[in-house]
Amino acid sequence: MKIMITVKTMQEMGRLCYELGSRHISAEISENIVKCPFDEGLFLSLKTLGFNAEKIGEDNFENISHTKIHQEIHRQSVSNAHINSVTVTTHSETTTMK
């Protein structure tokens, strides 16, 4: 079972992401729908905070751990680093800055 939260504004999306992130909850985020693993306490908290949350029964949700998310962000940062590199040549040496 999962929780599906429908958001109406970017401000609401920001509030929701803050709530989920502070609890290290993995989430599937699309334009205006966020899905996360079901937890009764989280569900009740989201409802109390005014989010449009409902229980859904999706079995194909891919549960991505918090660590895996950070690893993917780091991998993308490293692979994109060469795009943002600048080579600076001075009289005495050549340096590549990132």
Biopython code that builds the backbone (N, CA, C, O; Angstrom):
import numpy as np
from Bio.PDB.StructureBuilder import StructureBuilder

atoms = [
    (1, "MET", "N", (0.844, -1.168, 0.000)),
    (1, "MET", "CA", (0.000, 0.000, 0.000)),
    (1, "MET", "C", (0.896, 1.241, 0.000)),
    (1, "MET", "O", (1.986, 1.237, 0.573)),
    (2, "LYS", "N", (0.422, 2.287, -0.645)),
    (2, "LYS", "CA", (1.165, 3.544, -0.768)),
    (2, "LYS", "C", (0.295, 4.716, -0.356)),
    (2, "LYS", "O", (-0.921, 4.594, -0.204)),
    (3, "ILE", "N", (0.956, 5.863, -0.179)),
    (3, "ILE", "CA", (0.253, 7.123, 0.029)),
    (3, "ILE", "C", (0.432, 7.933, -1.245)),
    (3, "ILE", "O", (1.549, 8.070, -1.744)),
    (4, "MET", "N", (-0.662, 8.471, -1.774)),
    (4, "MET", "CA", (-0.601, 9.356, -2.932)),
    (4, "MET", "C", (-1.075, 10.732, -2.489)),
    (4, "MET", "O", (-2.179, 10.888, -1.969)),
    (5, "ILE", "N", (-0.214, 11.736, -2.705)),
    (5, "ILE", "CA", (-0.531, 13.104, -2.327)),
    (5, "ILE", "C", (-0.633, 13.934, -3.595)),
    (5, "ILE", "O", (0.298, 13.967, -4.399)),
    (6, "THR", "N", (-1.754, 14.597, -3.770)),
    (6, "THR", "CA", (-1.942, 15.487, -4.913)),
    (6, "THR", "C", (-1.708, 16.914, -4.434)),
    (6, "THR", "O", (-2.311, 17.357, -3.456)),
    (7, "VAL", "N", (-0.819, 17.637, -5.136)),
    (7, "VAL", "CA", (-0.513, 19.021, -4.765)),
    (7, "VAL", "C", (-1.029, 19.978, -5.834)),
    (7, "VAL", "O", (-1.117, 19.630, -7.012)),
    (8, "LYS", "N", (-1.369, 21.189, -5.400)),
    (8, "LYS", "CA", (-1.943, 22.171, -6.326)),
    (8, "LYS", "C", (-0.969, 23.272, -6.706)),
    (8, "LYS", "O", (-1.086, 23.855, -7.784)),
    (9, "THR", "N", (-0.002, 23.568, -5.830)),
    (9, "THR", "CA", (0.925, 24.673, -6.090)),
    (9, "THR", "C", (2.367, 24.229, -5.812)),
    (9, "THR", "O", (2.596, 23.209, -5.164)),
    (10, "MET", "N", (3.316, 24.995, -6.303)),
    (10, "MET", "CA", (4.721, 24.704, -6.015)),
    (10, "MET", "C", (5.026, 24.934, -4.540)),
    (10, "MET", "O", (5.876, 24.246, -3.973)),
    (11, "GLN", "N", (4.350, 25.885, -3.913)),
    (11, "GLN", "CA", (4.547, 26.120, -2.483)),
    (11, "GLN", "C", (4.115, 24.884, -1.689)),
    (11, "GLN", "O", (4.794, 24.479, -0.746)),
    (12, "GLU", "N", (2.998, 24.298, -2.071)),
    (12, "GLU", "CA", (2.527, 23.084, -1.405)),
    (12, "GLU", "C", (3.499, 21.924, -1.660)),
    (12, "GLU", "O", (3.753, 21.116, -0.767)),
    (13, "MET", "N", (4.037, 21.849, -2.881)),
    (13, "MET", "CA", (5.029, 20.807, -3.197)),
    (13, "MET", "C", (6.258, 20.993, -2.317)),
    (13, "MET", "O", (6.808, 20.018, -1.806)),
    (14, "GLY", "N", (6.686, 22.221, -2.137)),
    (14, "GLY", "CA", (7.842, 22.495, -1.285)),
    (14, "GLY", "C", (7.600, 22.082, 0.152)),
    (14, "GLY", "O", (8.463, 21.465, 0.776)),
    (15, "ARG", "N", (6.433, 22.415, 0.683)),
    (15, "ARG", "CA", (6.075, 22.017, 2.056)),
    (15, "ARG", "C", (6.063, 20.499, 2.189)),
    (15, "ARG", "O", (6.573, 19.948, 3.165)),
    (16, "LEU", "N", (5.471, 19.822, 1.189)),
    (16, "LEU", "CA", (5.389, 18.362, 1.225)),
    (16, "LEU", "C", (6.779, 17.739, 1.169)),
    (16, "LEU", "O", (7.090, 16.836, 1.945)),
    (17, "CYS", "N", (7.611, 18.221, 0.252)),
    (17, "CYS", "CA", (8.976, 17.675, 0.131)),
    (17, "CYS", "C", (9.772, 17.904, 1.405)),
    (17, "CYS", "O", (10.582, 17.061, 1.791)),
    (18, "TYR", "N", (9.550, 19.032, 2.059)),
    (18, "TYR", "CA", (10.210, 19.294, 3.333)),
    (18, "TYR", "C", (9.776, 18.254, 4.374)),
    (18, "TYR", "O", (10.613, 17.681, 5.070)),
    (19, "GLU", "N", (8.475, 18.019, 4.472)),
    (19, "GLU", "CA", (7.955, 17.049, 5.445)),
    (19, "GLU", "C", (8.499, 15.648, 5.173)),
    (19, "GLU", "O", (8.924, 14.960, 6.101)),
    (20, "LEU", "N", (8.489, 15.223, 3.918)),
    (20, "LEU", "CA", (8.982, 13.878, 3.583)),
    (20, "LEU", "C", (10.493, 13.791, 3.755)),
    (20, "LEU", "O", (11.002, 12.801, 4.282)),
    (21, "GLY", "N", (11.205, 14.805, 3.320)),
    (21, "GLY", "CA", (12.665, 14.804, 3.402)),
    (21, "GLY", "C", (13.169, 14.798, 4.826)),
    (21, "GLY", "O", (14.164, 14.139, 5.128)),
    (22, "SER", "N", (12.493, 15.530, 5.716)),
    (22, "SER", "CA", (12.941, 15.570, 7.106)),
    (22, "SER", "C", (12.751, 14.227, 7.799)),
    (22, "SER", "O", (13.347, 13.961, 8.842)),
    (23, "ARG", "N", (11.915, 13.390, 7.205)),
    (23, "ARG", "CA", (11.682, 12.036, 7.751)),
    (23, "ARG", "C", (12.417, 10.966, 6.949)),
    (23, "ARG", "O", (12.281, 9.774, 7.226)),
    (24, "HIS", "N", (13.194, 11.391, 5.958)),
    (24, "HIS", "CA", (13.958, 10.479, 5.089)),
    (24, "HIS", "C", (13.048, 9.461, 4.411)),
    (24, "HIS", "O", (13.375, 8.276, 4.340)),
    (25, "ILE", "N", (11.911, 9.925, 3.916)),
    (25, "ILE", "CA", (10.943, 9.073, 3.236)),
    (25, "ILE", "C", (11.259, 9.076, 1.740)),
    (25, "ILE", "O", (11.388, 10.139, 1.132)),
    (26, "SER", "N", (11.384, 7.891, 1.154)),
    (26, "SER", "CA", (11.588, 7.815, -0.295)),
    (26, "SER", "C", (10.280, 8.178, -0.986)),
    (26, "SER", "O", (9.200, 7.906, -0.463)),
    (27, "ALA", "N", (10.379, 8.791, -2.157)),
    (27, "ALA", "CA", (9.168, 9.256, -2.831)),
    (27, "ALA", "C", (9.331, 9.207, -4.337)),
    (27, "ALA", "O", (10.434, 9.325, -4.870)),
    (28, "GLU", "N", (8.215, 9.030, -5.000)),
    (28, "GLU", "CA", (8.131, 9.115, -6.458)),
    (28, "GLU", "C", (7.411, 10.420, -6.750)),
    (28, "GLU", "O", (6.246, 10.583, -6.389)),
    (29, "ILE", "N", (8.103, 11.357, -7.407)),
    (29, "ILE", "CA", (7.555, 12.703, -7.594)),
    (29, "ILE", "C", (7.286, 12.955, -9.074)),
    (29, "ILE", "O", (8.170, 12.796, -9.914)),
    (30, "SER", "N", (6.052, 13.351, -9.379)),
    (30, "SER", "CA", (5.719, 13.787, -10.734)),
    (30, "SER", "C", (5.255, 15.238, -10.647)),
    (30, "SER", "O", (5.433, 15.881, -9.612)),
    (31, "GLU", "N", (4.675, 15.751, -11.698)),
    (31, "GLU", "CA", (4.347, 17.183, -11.743)),
    (31, "GLU", "C", (3.467, 17.635, -10.581)),
    (31, "GLU", "O", (3.757, 18.658, -9.959)),
    (32, "ASN", "N", (2.405, 16.900, -10.274)),
    (32, "ASN", "CA", (1.532, 17.318, -9.175)),
    (32, "ASN", "C", (1.099, 16.156, -8.273)),
    (32, "ASN", "O", (0.163, 16.296, -7.485)),
    (33, "ILE", "N", (1.773, 15.024, -8.387)),
    (33, "ILE", "CA", (1.473, 13.864, -7.553)),
    (33, "ILE", "C", (2.752, 13.320, -6.948)),
    (33, "ILE", "O", (3.763, 13.173, -7.634)),
    (34, "VAL", "N", (2.700, 13.026, -5.670)),
    (34, "VAL", "CA", (3.832, 12.426, -4.961)),
    (34, "VAL", "C", (3.322, 11.130, -4.336)),
    (34, "VAL", "O", (2.270, 11.110, -3.697)),
    (35, "LYS", "N", (4.083, 10.044, -4.528)),
    (35, "LYS", "CA", (3.727, 8.761, -3.934)),
    (35, "LYS", "C", (4.868, 8.319, -3.026)),
    (35, "LYS", "O", (6.042, 8.504, -3.349)),
    (36, "CYS", "N", (4.510, 7.735, -1.893)),
    (36, "CYS", "CA", (5.513, 7.230, -0.962)),
    (36, "CYS", "C", (4.962, 5.994, -0.262)),
    (36, "CYS", "O", (3.755, 5.751, -0.285)),
    (37, "PRO", "N", (5.844, 5.210, 0.362)),
    (37, "PRO", "CA", (5.381, 4.015, 1.062)),
    (37, "PRO", "C", (4.388, 4.378, 2.169)),
    (37, "PRO", "O", (4.525, 5.411, 2.825)),
    (38, "PHE", "N", (3.399, 3.525, 2.363)),
    (38, "PHE", "CA", (2.374, 3.796, 3.371)),
    (38, "PHE", "C", (2.908, 3.579, 4.773)),
    (38, "PHE", "O", (3.572, 2.584, 5.062)),
    (39, "ASP", "N", (2.604, 4.531, 5.628)),
    (39, "ASP", "CA", (2.863, 4.447, 7.060)),
    (39, "ASP", "C", (1.712, 5.194, 7.725)),
    (39, "ASP", "O", (1.446, 6.348, 7.390)),
    (40, "GLU", "N", (1.030, 4.542, 8.665)),
    (40, "GLU", "CA", (-0.160, 5.134, 9.274)),
    (40, "GLU", "C", (0.139, 6.475, 9.932)),
    (40, "GLU", "O", (-0.625, 7.426, 9.769)),
    (41, "GLY", "N", (1.247, 6.565, 10.677)),
    (41, "GLY", "CA", (1.610, 7.817, 11.337)),
    (41, "GLY", "C", (1.864, 8.936, 10.347)),
    (41, "GLY", "O", (1.401, 10.060, 10.541)),
    (42, "LEU", "N", (2.605, 8.630, 9.279)),
    (42, "LEU", "CA", (2.883, 9.625, 8.235)),
    (42, "LEU", "C", (1.583, 10.057, 7.567)),
    (42, "LEU", "O", (1.360, 11.248, 7.347)),
    (43, "PHE", "N", (0.727, 9.091, 7.244)),
    (43, "PHE", "CA", (-0.543, 9.382, 6.585)),
    (43, "PHE", "C", (-1.385, 10.341, 7.426)),
    (43, "PHE", "O", (-1.894, 11.339, 6.914)),
    (44, "LEU", "N", (-1.527, 10.039, 8.706)),
    (44, "LEU", "CA", (-2.315, 10.888, 9.597)),
    (44, "LEU", "C", (-1.690, 12.280, 9.740)),
    (44, "LEU", "O", (-2.400, 13.285, 9.789)),
    (45, "SER", "N", (-0.365, 12.328, 9.808)),
    (45, "SER", "CA", (0.332, 13.613, 9.914)),
    (45, "SER", "C", (0.100, 14.468, 8.671)),
    (45, "SER", "O", (-0.167, 15.665, 8.785)),
    (46, "LEU", "N", (0.199, 13.864, 7.486)),
    (46, "LEU", "CA", (-0.019, 14.602, 6.241)),
    (46, "LEU", "C", (-1.447, 15.135, 6.174)),
    (46, "LEU", "O", (-1.672, 16.271, 5.755)),
    (47, "LYS", "N", (-2.408, 14.314, 6.588)),
    (47, "LYS", "CA", (-3.807, 14.759, 6.599)),
    (47, "LYS", "C", (-3.992, 15.926, 7.579)),
    (47, "LYS", "O", (-4.679, 16.899, 7.272)),
    (48, "THR", "N", (-3.373, 15.816, 8.757)),
    (48, "THR", "CA", (-3.473, 16.873, 9.766)),
    (48, "THR", "C", (-2.868, 18.173, 9.260)),
    (48, "THR", "O", (-3.362, 19.257, 9.570)),
    (49, "LEU", "N", (-1.785, 18.061, 8.471)),
    (49, "LEU", "CA", (-1.128, 19.254, 7.924)),
    (49, "LEU", "C", (-1.888, 19.845, 6.728)),
    (49, "LEU", "O", (-1.493, 20.881, 6.191)),
    (50, "GLY", "N", (-2.976, 19.187, 6.314)),
    (50, "GLY", "CA", (-3.820, 19.734, 5.254)),
    (50, "GLY", "C", (-3.521, 19.228, 3.854)),
    (50, "GLY", "O", (-4.057, 19.761, 2.883)),
    (51, "PHE", "N", (-2.678, 18.213, 3.728)),
    (51, "PHE", "CA", (-2.372, 17.680, 2.399)),
    (51, "PHE", "C", (-3.497, 16.780, 1.912)),
    (51, "PHE", "O", (-4.177, 16.135, 2.710)),
    (52, "ASN", "N", (-3.687, 16.740, 0.605)),
    (52, "ASN", "CA", (-4.677, 15.872, -0.026)),
    (52, "ASN", "C", (-4.045, 14.491, -0.203)),
    (52, "ASN", "O", (-3.588, 14.148, -1.293)),
    (53, "ALA", "N", (-4.022, 13.702, 0.870)),
    (53, "ALA", "CA", (-3.372, 12.397, 0.874)),
    (53, "ALA", "C", (-4.424, 11.295, 0.878)),
    (53, "ALA", "O", (-5.448, 11.399, 1.554)),
    (54, "GLU", "N", (-4.158, 10.235, 0.113)),
    (54, "GLU", "CA", (-5.052, 9.083, 0.110)),
    (54, "GLU", "C", (-4.245, 7.794, 0.028)),
    (54, "GLU", "O", (-3.127, 7.774, -0.488)),
    (55, "LYS", "N", (-4.826, 6.734, 0.541)),
    (55, "LYS", "CA", (-4.192, 5.411, 0.487)),
    (55, "LYS", "C", (-4.472, 4.805, -0.878)),
    (55, "LYS", "O", (-5.602, 4.841, -1.366)),
    (56, "ILE", "N", (-3.428, 4.246, -1.492)),
    (56, "ILE", "CA", (-3.619, 3.530, -2.754)),
    (56, "ILE", "C", (-2.898, 2.189, -2.650)),
    (56, "ILE", "O", (-1.971, 2.041, -1.854)),
    (57, "GLY", "N", (-3.313, 1.233, -3.434)),
    (57, "GLY", "CA", (-2.722, -0.099, -3.384)),
    (57, "GLY", "C", (-1.889, -0.406, -4.604)),
    (57, "GLY", "O", (-2.275, -1.240, -5.423)),
    (58, "GLU", "N", (-0.742, 0.258, -4.742)),
    (58, "GLU", "CA", (0.178, -0.025, -5.851)),
    (58, "GLU", "C", (1.277, -0.942, -5.367)),
    (58, "GLU", "O", (1.953, -0.638, -4.384)),
    (59, "ASP", "N", (1.466, -2.065, -6.046)),
    (59, "ASP", "CA", (2.516, -2.995, -5.672)),
    (59, "ASP", "C", (3.795, -2.793, -6.477)),
    (59, "ASP", "O", (4.835, -3.359, -6.143)),
    (60, "ASN", "N", (3.722, -1.987, -7.539)),
    (60, "ASN", "CA", (4.883, -1.837, -8.415)),
    (60, "ASN", "C", (5.715, -0.603, -8.099)),
    (60, "ASN", "O", (6.560, -0.215, -8.906)),
    (61, "PHE", "N", (5.501, 0.019, -6.954)),
    (61, "PHE", "CA", (6.262, 1.201, -6.554)),
    (61, "PHE", "C", (7.694, 0.801, -6.246)),
    (61, "PHE", "O", (7.926, -0.113, -5.456)),
    (62, "GLU", "N", (8.650, 1.472, -6.858)),
    (62, "GLU", "CA", (10.067, 1.172, -6.624)),
    (62, "GLU", "C", (10.536, 1.956, -5.414)),
    (62, "GLU", "O", (10.565, 3.187, -5.441)),
    (63, "ASN", "N", (10.905, 1.253, -4.353)),
    (63, "ASN", "CA", (11.332, 1.887, -3.113)),
    (63, "ASN", "C", (12.820, 2.208, -3.196)),
    (63, "ASN", "O", (13.661, 1.310, -3.142)),
    (64, "ILE", "N", (13.138, 3.490, -3.328)),
    (64, "ILE", "CA", (14.522, 3.928, -3.446)),
    (64, "ILE", "C", (14.977, 4.448, -2.086)),
    (64, "ILE", "O", (14.339, 5.322, -1.500)),
    (65, "SER", "N", (16.076, 3.908, -1.595)),
    (65, "SER", "CA", (16.543, 4.330, -0.272)),
    (65, "SER", "C", (17.132, 5.738, -0.323)),
    (65, "SER", "O", (17.537, 6.223, -1.380)),
    (66, "HIS", "N", (17.170, 6.375, 0.831)),
    (66, "HIS", "CA", (17.734, 7.716, 0.968)),
    (66, "HIS", "C", (19.191, 7.730, 0.496)),
    (66, "HIS", "O", (19.608, 8.659, -0.197)),
    (67, "THR", "N", (19.959, 6.711, 0.866)),
    (67, "THR", "CA", (21.373, 6.629, 0.469)),
    (67, "THR", "C", (21.512, 6.520, -1.039)),
    (67, "THR", "O", (22.384, 7.163, -1.623)),
    (68, "LYS", "N", (20.666, 5.715, -1.685)),
    (68, "LYS", "CA", (20.737, 5.564, -3.143)),
    (68, "LYS", "C", (20.446, 6.881, -3.852)),
    (68, "LYS", "O", (21.049, 7.179, -4.883)),
    (69, "ILE", "N", (19.528, 7.667, -3.307)),
    (69, "ILE", "CA", (19.220, 8.968, -3.901)),
    (69, "ILE", "C", (20.457, 9.867, -3.850)),
    (69, "ILE", "O", (20.806, 10.504, -4.844)),
    (70, "HIS", "N", (21.121, 9.917, -2.683)),
    (70, "HIS", "CA", (22.332, 10.731, -2.562)),
    (70, "HIS", "C", (23.434, 10.222, -3.489)),
    (70, "HIS", "O", (24.160, 11.026, -4.075)),
    (71, "GLN", "N", (23.573, 8.907, -3.632)),
    (71, "GLN", "CA", (24.587, 8.348, -4.518)),
    (71, "GLN", "C", (24.320, 8.757, -5.967)),
    (71, "GLN", "O", (25.259, 9.082, -6.693)),
    (72, "GLU", "N", (23.066, 8.747, -6.396)),
    (72, "GLU", "CA", (22.730, 9.134, -7.757)),
    (72, "GLU", "C", (22.983, 10.618, -7.988)),
    (72, "GLU", "O", (23.488, 11.000, -9.044)),
    (73, "ILE", "N", (22.640, 11.460, -7.016)),
    (73, "ILE", "CA", (22.901, 12.898, -7.136)),
    (73, "ILE", "C", (24.402, 13.142, -7.266)),
    (73, "ILE", "O", (24.833, 13.940, -8.098)),
    (74, "HIS", "N", (25.199, 12.458, -6.445)),
    (74, "HIS", "CA", (26.653, 12.608, -6.499)),
    (74, "HIS", "C", (27.189, 12.138, -7.856)),
    (74, "HIS", "O", (28.040, 12.801, -8.449)),
    (75, "ARG", "N", (26.694, 11.002, -8.345)),
    (75, "ARG", "CA", (27.151, 10.468, -9.633)),
    (75, "ARG", "C", (26.871, 11.469, -10.743)),
    (75, "ARG", "O", (27.725, 11.700, -11.600)),
    (76, "GLN", "N", (25.686, 12.062, -10.737)),
    (76, "GLN", "CA", (25.336, 13.037, -11.758)),
    (76, "GLN", "C", (26.196, 14.293, -11.646)),
    (76, "GLN", "O", (26.598, 14.865, -12.659)),
    (77, "SER", "N", (26.477, 14.719, -10.426)),
    (77, "SER", "CA", (27.325, 15.895, -10.221)),
    (77, "SER", "C", (28.724, 15.666, -10.764)),
    (77, "SER", "O", (29.293, 16.536, -11.424)),
    (78, "VAL", "N", (29.278, 14.491, -10.486)),
    (78, "VAL", "CA", (30.627, 14.162, -10.952)),
    (78, "VAL", "C", (30.653, 14.060, -12.473)),
    (78, "VAL", "O", (31.585, 14.551, -13.110)),
    (79, "SER", "N", (29.629, 13.422, -13.067)),
    (79, "SER", "CA", (29.629, 13.259, -14.520)),
    (79, "SER", "C", (29.417, 14.592, -15.236)),
    (79, "SER", "O", (29.857, 14.759, -16.373)),
    (80, "ASN", "N", (28.745, 15.545, -14.577)),
    (80, "ASN", "CA", (28.523, 16.858, -15.179)),
    (80, "ASN", "C", (29.648, 17.841, -14.871)),
    (80, "ASN", "O", (29.674, 18.935, -15.435)),
    (81, "ALA", "N", (30.570, 17.479, -13.997)),
    (81, "ALA", "CA", (31.637, 18.397, -13.591)),
    (81, "ALA", "C", (32.501, 18.827, -14.764)),
    (81, "ALA", "O", (32.918, 19.983, -14.835)),
    (82, "HIS", "N", (32.777, 17.906, -15.690)),
    (82, "HIS", "CA", (33.639, 18.259, -16.822)),
    (82, "HIS", "C", (32.989, 19.299, -17.720)),
    (82, "HIS", "O", (33.691, 20.051, -18.396)),
    (83, "ILE", "N", (31.659, 19.359, -17.741)),
    (83, "ILE", "CA", (30.953, 20.343, -18.556)),
    (83, "ILE", "C", (31.173, 21.747, -18.004)),
    (83, "ILE", "O", (31.238, 22.717, -18.760)),
    (84, "ASN", "N", (31.285, 21.848, -16.697)),
    (84, "ASN", "CA", (31.418, 23.149, -16.041)),
    (84, "ASN", "C", (32.866, 23.534, -15.758)),
    (84, "ASN", "O", (33.113, 24.506, -15.044)),
    (85, "SER", "N", (33.824, 22.792, -16.303)),
    (85, "SER", "CA", (35.230, 23.093, -16.062)),
    (85, "SER", "C", (35.678, 24.300, -16.877)),
    (85, "SER", "O", (35.197, 24.532, -17.987)),
    (86, "VAL", "N", (36.600, 25.057, -16.312)),
    (86, "VAL", "CA", (37.176, 26.214, -16.986)),
    (86, "VAL", "C", (38.686, 26.088, -16.889)),
    (86, "VAL", "O", (39.219, 25.848, -15.806)),
    (87, "THR", "N", (39.375, 26.246, -18.002)),
    (87, "THR", "CA", (40.828, 26.195, -17.985)),
    (87, "THR", "C", (41.368, 27.618, -17.937)),
    (87, "THR", "O", (41.008, 28.454, -18.767)),
    (88, "VAL", "N", (42.235, 27.892, -16.958)),
    (88, "VAL", "CA", (42.823, 29.211, -16.773)),
    (88, "VAL", "C", (44.320, 29.085, -16.999)),
    (88, "VAL", "O", (44.987, 28.271, -16.360)),
    (89, "THR", "N", (44.842, 29.891, -17.909)),
    (89, "THR", "CA", (46.271, 29.870, -18.184)),
    (89, "THR", "C", (46.878, 31.169, -17.676)),
    (89, "THR", "O", (46.441, 32.261, -18.038)),
    (90, "THR", "N", (47.887, 31.030, -16.835)),
    (90, "THR", "CA", (48.616, 32.200, -16.353)),
    (90, "THR", "C", (50.010, 32.121, -16.930)),
    (90, "THR", "O", (50.308, 31.200, -17.691)),
    (91, "HIS", "N", (50.865, 33.053, -16.592)),
    (91, "HIS", "CA", (52.234, 33.057, -17.094)),
    (91, "HIS", "C", (53.028, 31.862, -16.610)),
    (91, "HIS", "O", (53.933, 31.390, -17.300)),
    (92, "SER", "N", (52.692, 31.364, -15.415)),
    (92, "SER", "CA", (53.517, 30.325, -14.841)),
    (92, "SER", "C", (52.903, 28.926, -14.906)),
    (92, "SER", "O", (53.642, 27.944, -14.833)),
    (93, "GLU", "N", (51.560, 28.797, -15.042)),
    (93, "GLU", "CA", (50.972, 27.470, -15.018)),
    (93, "GLU", "C", (49.595, 27.470, -15.649)),
    (93, "GLU", "O", (49.003, 28.529, -15.861)),
    (94, "THR", "N", (49.077, 26.274, -15.954)),
    (94, "THR", "CA", (47.725, 26.093, -16.460)),
    (94, "THR", "C", (46.942, 25.327, -15.406)),
    (94, "THR", "O", (47.398, 24.291, -14.923)),
    (95, "THR", "N", (45.784, 25.822, -15.050)),
    (95, "THR", "CA", (44.960, 25.207, -14.021)),
    (95, "THR", "C", (43.548, 25.002, -14.543)),
    (95, "THR", "O", (42.988, 25.887, -15.190)),
    (96, "THR", "N", (42.968, 23.835, -14.265)),
    (96, "THR", "CA", (41.568, 23.586, -14.597)),
    (96, "THR", "C", (40.768, 23.772, -13.338)),
    (96, "THR", "O", (41.016, 23.125, -12.321)),
    (97, "MET", "N", (39.786, 24.680, -13.420)),
    (97, "MET", "CA", (38.939, 24.976, -12.265)),
    (97, "MET", "C", (37.560, 24.412, -12.492)),
    (97, "MET", "O", (37.064, 24.393, -13.618)),
    (98, "LYS", "N", (36.948, 23.958, -11.435)),
    (98, "LYS", "CA", (35.584, 23.410, -11.533)),
    (98, "LYS", "C", (34.638, 24.267, -10.759)),
    (98, "LYS", "O", (33.441, 23.980, -10.713)),
]
sb = StructureBuilder()
sb.init_structure("model")
sb.init_model(0)
sb.init_chain("A")
sb.init_seg("    ")
for serial, (resi, resn, name, xyz) in enumerate(atoms, 1):
    if name == "N":
        sb.init_residue(resn, " ", resi, " ")
    sb.init_atom(name, np.array(xyz, "f"), 0.0, 1.0, " ", f" {name:<3s}", serial, name[0])
structure = sb.get_structure()
